Amino acid sequence: MADQQPNFPAGFTVGITPSTPEPTQSRRPDNKLSPPPFTPPTGPRFAPPTIQSNQILSPSVKGSQLHLSGNGVRTVSSLPHLSTPPGPPVFSSPVQPAAGPFRTSPVTPQPVAFSAAPSLSATPPSSYSDGTNEFQRQVPSNAEDMVSLSDAPNVLLSARKVLKQKKLMNVPSLGFGALVSPGREVLQGPQIIQQDPQRCQNCGAYANLYCNILIGSGQWQCVICRNLNGSEGRYIAATKDDLLNLPELAFPMVDFVQTGNRRPGFIPVSDSRMSVPIVLVVDDCLDEPHLQHLQSSLHAFVDSLSPTTRIGVITYGKTVSVYDLSEGSIASADLLPGSVSPNQESLKQLVYGTGMYLSPIHASLPVVHSIFSSLRPYNLNTPEASRDRCMGAAIEVALAIIQGPSAEMSQGVVKKPGGSSRIIVCAGGPNTYGPGSVPHSFSHPNYPHMEKTALKWMEHLGREAHKRNTLIDILCAGTCPVRVPVLQPVVKASGGILILHDDFGEAFGVNLQRASTRAAGSHGLMEIRCSDDVTVSQVIGPGEEAHTDNHEAFKNDNSVSIQMFSVEETQSFTVSMETRGNITADFVYLQFGILFLNLYQADITRVITVRLPTVDSVSSYLDSVQDEVAAVLIAKRSLLRAKNGPDAIDVRTTVDERIKDITSRFGSQMPKSKLYQFPKELSHIPEILFHLRRGPLLGSIVGHEDERSVLRAIFLNASFDLSLRMVAPRCLMHREGGTFEELPAHDLAMQSDAAVVLDHGTDVFIWLGAELAAQEGRSAAALAACRTLAEELTEMRFPAPRILAFKEGSSQARYFVSRLIPAHKDPPYEQEARFPQLRTLSAEQRTKLKSSFIHFDEPSFCEWMRSLKVLAPEPS
C-alpha cells in the first residue's frame, strides 16, 4: 500500500472553474492620481545597506525582522491536480525594523548562501570503496551543512527537513511541498553550461552535485534510482577538487544552453525579444468617458514601445476592423463579419493581400496614433451589457495575421519572431456576439446551454493560440460585467492573464505596458523526480499534464511531467508531496528539470536539485518549517476549491479546521486546561491564514464574485512574493526624516498623526491620519514619500496594483480599514503584546487612536483563535 499511487479525481481542473456570475457588477471608483510615466520596468534604483539588489531570495529564516521584497491544470492519471513577478524593488527611503521582539507581517525569505567559489571542499568528502576505485561525494555529508544548499532560488520549500515518520509527515492540514518558479531569471555565471546534460539512462534524472562519482572511470551514481551511469569521460578526474570546476557538480541549479533553432528561416537579431509581434484587440463599444481614458493609455503605450516592436491593431463591435498600417497617417481598415468565425478564403485574402497589418513601431507610429485618435464613442441607445461585441472572432483574426506572412521586410529578408507572440484584448464588456458569445441577458431561456458551448469554444481558441505560440491577455475595465467565467478558459489555455480594472486610466495603462514587456519563453516542460520515499500528490499552476511523447523515454522514468502554458518570471507552480512510508535513509532528493525555448530561441534545460536531511525529532522538523512558504502552500491548496461564493464560505471553515488539526497534532496542552497551545515553531501561520479567510480571496471585502474569481486565478499562478502579499498585507508607517517603520497589519496602526502604506498585492493603500492631514506642509511631504514608496515597492509587479490615497474618516478609508485585523477589540495586554509601539503612546494619543477606529462586526485574531479553542502563539 505504501507504493500505491494516490487515487485522484479524473478530469479535475486546476484554477478557477467557470460559474455563472451575478447579473450586476459593482466596482469601486478609482481615486484620481497622477499616472506614473510609461517606462519599461527597471531594476531597483536604490538598495538599503542590509540587502544587495542582486541577492537571490529564498525561504525565510526564522527571526528575520524585515520583508524587503516588493494560473490551472487538468489531470487524468497518477498526477492528481495541476493548478512570478520578480520581487518588487527595494525603496529608497530606508525601512526601520519595528521596535519590539515581534514580527507581524510576513518577512522575506533570506538569500541562499552559495557562491561561485568551490567552497564545498572545505569539508573532507565521505567515500566508499568498491574494491578498485572510490566514489567521491561532491558535498559534505553533515546534515546541517546542507541547509544552506537545500534549495535553489527558484525552489522554495515548506520545510528544510523531512520527518521520517509517515503518519506525522503526511498530516494534510500542514502538508509538505515547494513553490517552483521555472522562469525566474538567474544570475549569469559559471552555472550556465553550453552543452547537453548528463542523464541517468534508467530514470532520466540529471547528474548533480550530490551524485557519487567514480573518478577513475568517470561513472556517476544517480541520486534518484541509484543506477550507475557513464559520463563519456566528462567526469574523469585526478582529484575530487577537479570535479568542482564542473558547474553541475558544484551548484544546486544550472542551465544547459543550446543555441540551435527550431524555426526554419529565422534569422537571430540583437533585439529579437522586442521584435515579437503584439496585436491590440480593442473594444469599439465604449462610452465617451471610458474611451477618452483608453485613448490616453493606448497613446502612452505605443510611445513606450521599442522601435523594433511589431504591432497590429484590431477593433471589434458587431464587425471586426483590421487596420492597415501602410496608409501613412490615415486610419484605414478592412472589415470582416463578427457573427461567424472568419473562413479560410477571407483570411487568405487578408494575409496575402496588399495591406500591412503588422509593422514595426518606428515605421508605423504616426498611423497607429491616427487609428487611436479616430476611435469614436458608441452612439446607439443600448445598455453597455447588451451591446454586440464579437471578441471571439476578433481574436481569431488576430491569430491569423500573426501566423500569416510577415509584413516586415528588411533588406529583402523576411524575419520571423522569436519568443511568444501576444494578443492583448482591451475590453469594456462581455463577448455577446458571434463565436464564443453568451446572450445579453441571464434570463435567456437557453443561457446555460449557450454558456457551456461558449466555454468549450473559448478553451479551444486558447489551445489553438498556445499551439501557435501566442499568449492572450484580456485587460478589462469599467463597470459593465464582463462575464469572467466565459473569458477565463481562453486566457488560461493560452498561458495569458485576465485582469479587471476600475477604469482605463493609470493602473490599466501600467498593466498594458507590463503585459507587453514581461519575459515569456515557450514550449515549456517541467519534470519532477523524487527519491523512492517521496511522491508528488498535487501540482497547481499554469500548465497541464504532459503527454508521454513530449519528452524522452527512459526505462524507468517515473517523473511527473507538466506542459507549461508559458514560461515567465511572474509565475510559480505549487508542488505538494507526501512520503510513501516510514523513511530509513538519511536524505531525500528532489529534482526539477525545466526544458523551454527562451526569448532568443535558445533551448534551455534548467536543472534544480534539492537534498533534504531526514529527522526523527518532531521539534527539529517543525523548527525547519518555513512558515510563510507553508502558509502560501496551504492557501493555494485551499483556494483551489473556492470556485464560487458558496465554496469560499466552505473553505473558510476548512481553514478553521486546519488550525485546530495542526494544534492537535503538533501543539501542546496547557496545564490544568483543555486548551492547546498552537506550536510556537509555526507561530506566523495562524495570522497569515486569518488574513486569508477575511481578505479579498475568501472574504467579502471585494464586492463582486467576478473580481474575487479573477483574484483567485491570479493568486493560484503567482510567484511567492506576490502570493504572500495577496494573502497577508504589509503595513509601513511613515516617520519623520523620510523613513518607514514596518508595523503589524492591525487597526492599531491608524494613528492620527501618521501616514501609513498598506501593500496588499493587487492593491496599495495610502492612509493619512486626520491630524496629519490638517497640516498642509507635513501631509504633502508624507503623501509624496508614501506615493514614491508604493511605486518603488510595485515597480516590477505584474499585475500592477492600483494605488489609492485617502484621509482618515473618508468613505474610501474603509478599503484600508477592512484589510486590517481589528485588534482594538482585544484587551490592553494582548494589544501591547502584538503591538509594542502602544507602550510609547501617551494617554492623549491612545484616546485619539480609539476615536479613529471603524467598528466592524467581526472577531479579532485573538478572538478567532479562542473560538477555535486554541491559544495563539506568542509573537516572535
NORUR-V927166 format. One record per backbone hydrogen bond with DSSP energy under -0.5 kcal/mol. NH is the residue of the N-H (numbers start at 1). CO is the residue of the C=O. Records with the same first field share a line. If there is no record, write none. Layout:
# NORUR-V927166
NH: CO ; CO
This chain:
# NORUR-V927166
4: 1
8: 6
11: 75
12: 9 ; 75
14: 73 ; 82
17: 15
21: 19
27: 25
33: 31
39: 37
51: 48
55: 52
62: 60
64: 61
68: 66
70: 88
73: 82
75: 12
77: 79
80: 78
82: 73
83: 81
85: 570
94: 92
96: 740
102: 100
110: 59
112: 56
114: 112
119: 117
121: 118
122: 119
123: 120
124: 122
128: 135
130: 133
135: 128
136: 213
137: 126 ; 135
138: 211
146: 142 ; 143
147: 144
149: 146
150: 146 ; 147
155: 152
156: 179
157: 155
158: 177
160: 624
162: 613
164: 615
166: 164
169: 165
170: 166
171: 168
174: 171
175: 171
176: 577
178: 575
179: 156
180: 178 ; 573
181: 154 ; 179
182: 180
183: 568
184: 181
192: 189
193: 191 ; 255
195: 193
200: 205
204: 200
207: 198
211: 208
212: 221
213: 136
214: 219
215: 134 ; 213
217: 214
218: 214
219: 214
220: 229
221: 212
222: 220 ; 227
226: 222
229: 220
234: 231
236: 233
237: 215
242: 239
243: 239 ; 240
244: 240 ; 241
245: 242
246: 243
247: 245
249: 246
250: 247
251: 247
254: 607
255: 191
256: 254 ; 605
257: 193 ; 255
258: 603
264: 262
266: 263
268: 266
272: 269
274: 271
275: 271 ; 272
276: 273
278: 310
279: 422
280: 278 ; 312
281: 279 ; 424
282: 280 ; 314
283: 426
284: 316
291: 287
292: 288
293: 289
294: 290
295: 291
296: 292
297: 293
298: 294
299: 295
300: 296
301: 297
302: 298
303: 299
304: 300 ; 301
305: 301 ; 302
309: 306
311: 359
312: 278
314: 280
315: 321
316: 282
317: 319
320: 336
321: 315 ; 319
322: 320 ; 334
323: 313 ; 321
324: 332
325: 323 ; 356
327: 324
330: 327
332: 324 ; 330
334: 322
336: 320
338: 318
347: 343
348: 344
349: 345
350: 346
351: 347
352: 348
353: 350
357: 355
359: 311
361: 309
362: 307
363: 360
364: 360 ; 361
365: 361
368: 364
369: 365
370: 366
371: 367
372: 368
373: 369
374: 370
375: 371 ; 372
378: 286
382: 380
386: 383
387: 383 ; 384
389: 387
390: 317
391: 389
394: 390
395: 391
396: 392
397: 393
398: 394
399: 395
400: 396
401: 397
402: 398
403: 399
404: 400
409: 407
410: 413
413: 410
415: 408 ; 413
418: 272
420: 520
421: 469
422: 277
423: 471
424: 279
425: 423 ; 473
426: 281
427: 425 ; 475
430: 481
432: 389 ; 430
433: 389
437: 434
438: 431
444: 441
447: 444
450: 446
451: 447
452: 448
453: 449
454: 450
455: 451
456: 452
457: 453
458: 454
459: 455
460: 456
461: 457
462: 458
463: 459
464: 460
465: 461
466: 462
467: 463
468: 464
469: 466
470: 465
471: 421
473: 423 ; 471
474: 497
475: 425 ; 473
476: 474 ; 499
477: 427
478: 501
486: 483
487: 483 ; 484
488: 484
489: 485
491: 487
492: 488
493: 489
494: 490
495: 491
496: 491
499: 474
501: 476
509: 505
510: 506
511: 507
512: 508
513: 509
514: 510
515: 511
516: 512
517: 513
518: 514
521: 567
522: 597
524: 564
525: 595
526: 562
527: 593
528: 560
529: 527 ; 591
531: 589
532: 224
534: 531
535: 578
537: 535 ; 576
538: 576
539: 81
540: 574
543: 541
544: 563
545: 74
546: 561
550: 547
551: 548
555: 201
556: 202
557: 554
558: 556
560: 528
561: 559
562: 526
563: 544
564: 524 ; 562
565: 542
566: 542
567: 521
568: 566
571: 84 ; 568
572: 717
573: 180
574: 540
575: 178 ; 573
576: 538 ; 574
577: 176
578: 535
580: 533
583: 164
588: 612
590: 610
591: 529
592: 608
593: 527 ; 591
594: 592 ; 606
595: 525 ; 593
596: 604
597: 522
598: 596 ; 602
601: 598
603: 258
604: 596 ; 602
605: 256
606: 594 ; 604
607: 254 ; 605
608: 592 ; 606
609: 252
610: 590
612: 588
613: 160
614: 586
615: 162
621: 617
622: 618
623: 619
624: 620 ; 621
625: 621 ; 622
626: 158
627: 625
630: 626
631: 627
632: 628
633: 629
634: 630
635: 631
636: 632
637: 633
638: 634
639: 635
640: 636
641: 638
642: 639
643: 641
648: 644
649: 645
650: 646
651: 647
652: 648
653: 649
654: 650
655: 651
656: 652
657: 653
658: 654
659: 655
660: 656
661: 657
662: 658
663: 659
664: 660
665: 661
666: 662
667: 662 ; 663
668: 677
670: 675
673: 670
676: 869
677: 668
678: 871
682: 679
683: 680
685: 682
686: 682
688: 684
689: 685
690: 686
691: 687
692: 688
693: 689
694: 690
695: 691
698: 692 ; 695
699: 695
708: 704
709: 705
710: 706
711: 707
712: 708
713: 709
714: 710
715: 711
716: 712
717: 713 ; 714
718: 714 ; 715
719: 570
723: 719
724: 720
725: 721
726: 722
727: 723
728: 724
729: 727
730: 759
731: 743
732: 757
733: 741
734: 755
735: 739
738: 735
740: 94
741: 733
742: 96
743: 731
746: 744
747: 821
749: 746
750: 747
751: 749
754: 751
756: 767
757: 732
758: 765
759: 730 ; 757
760: 758 ; 763
762: 760
764: 802
765: 758
766: 804
767: 756 ; 765
768: 806
769: 754 ; 767
771: 752
772: 752
773: 769
774: 770
775: 772
776: 774
779: 775
780: 776
781: 777
782: 778
783: 779
784: 780
785: 781
786: 782
787: 783
788: 784
789: 785
790: 786
791: 787
792: 788
793: 789
794: 790
795: 792
797: 794
802: 762
804: 764 ; 802
806: 766
808: 768
810: 807
813: 810
814: 811
815: 812
816: 812
817: 813
818: 814
819: 816
820: 817
821: 745
823: 821
825: 822
826: 823
830: 827
831: 827
832: 828
833: 829
834: 830
835: 831
838: 835
839: 836
840: 837
841: 838
846: 842
847: 843
848: 844
849: 845
850: 846
851: 847
852: 848 ; 849
853: 850
855: 853
858: 856
864: 860
865: 861
866: 862
867: 863
868: 864 ; 865
869: 866
870: 865
871: 676
872: 870
